[in-house]
């Protein structure tokens, strides 16, 4: 059995791989960036961050509690589990919090994937967790997304049957495509999970999606299905630097993942997350609406300029630049706009975060200049 200590060493290997991609891209762009915009004036549209930032209540909570960060505050972590449980209408025993949602995903890989029972997913998706699974010696099966950019649920089930179980990873909306897997497909997948198979649904971007087109898989947690759902405060709540996320699952699944969790998150993250949840009812609809408006205006502009893209339900968009992404990104960086790294095999598709109105105006100016060159 992989211990928490050895797991963290493995996580360092895969984490280094993720950092490698980001740092090599930035190094390449910076190297070629003579005369580029100063970092303070650069527009950052490369990491699906939310420039709206933390809600006011979360900022106040962090400021007020900063003097108390000399303690770990283990005694207060239970309150976060209770707050998340109340928010998602589940029990505290069905909640696992982590350093972002990535720690929750990693713990599920440790608990439910082996060298014979694979992590099964679609390509392309959040590739850092695929690298992590391989770094830990887990078997990995990748199947292409459908032509509609959704997960091929029947193929996922077939692969799990062949392997005798494992972990199915589904990101909805998917990163990097921003596409969704239809509600009926997820429903079928849950109903047809083979024995010894756990479904992990990564909902980091769910709050940005149109509620009429997608629904949370937490409903299956409430029904005691073999389903784990992760969420994060990094995206719609605008708190990427706070590093707070959580998972929801049956208590037995939580118990299986728990040995691979550090069970400690930054105290200011605890306080910020609890404060942000108090604003959930108004904050999420407002930010979803604003993101959809800005994303829609960008799509309309791309249509007018006859530039192809993948329709998105997230806070980012994949745009076909008709050339190798790395060089295009370097040119954009020189124009003062940081955009996403390559996501093989979509070698000509550029992932761009949806920023605020001023950010996207800067993006359009730089994009048109580089795209037309």
Secondary structure, 3 states (H helix, E strand, C coil): CCCHHHHHHHHHHHHHHHHHHHHHHHHHHHHCCCCCCCHHHCEEECCCCCCCCCCHHHHHHHHHHHHHCCCCCHHHHHHHHHHHHHHHCCCHHHEEEECHHHHHHHHHHHHHCCCCCCEEEEECCCHHHHHHHHHCCCCEEEEECCCCCCCCHHHHHHHHHHHCCEEEEEECCCCCCCCCCCHHHHHHHHHCCCCCEEEEEECCCHHHCCCCCCCCCHHHHHCCCCEEEEEECCCCCCCHHHCCEEEECCHHHHHHHHCCCCCCCCHHHHHHHHHHHCCHHHHHHHHHHHHHHHHHHHHHHHHHCCCCEECCCCCEEEEECCCCHHHHHHHHHHCCEEECCCECCECCEEEEECCCHHHHHHHHHHHHHHHHC
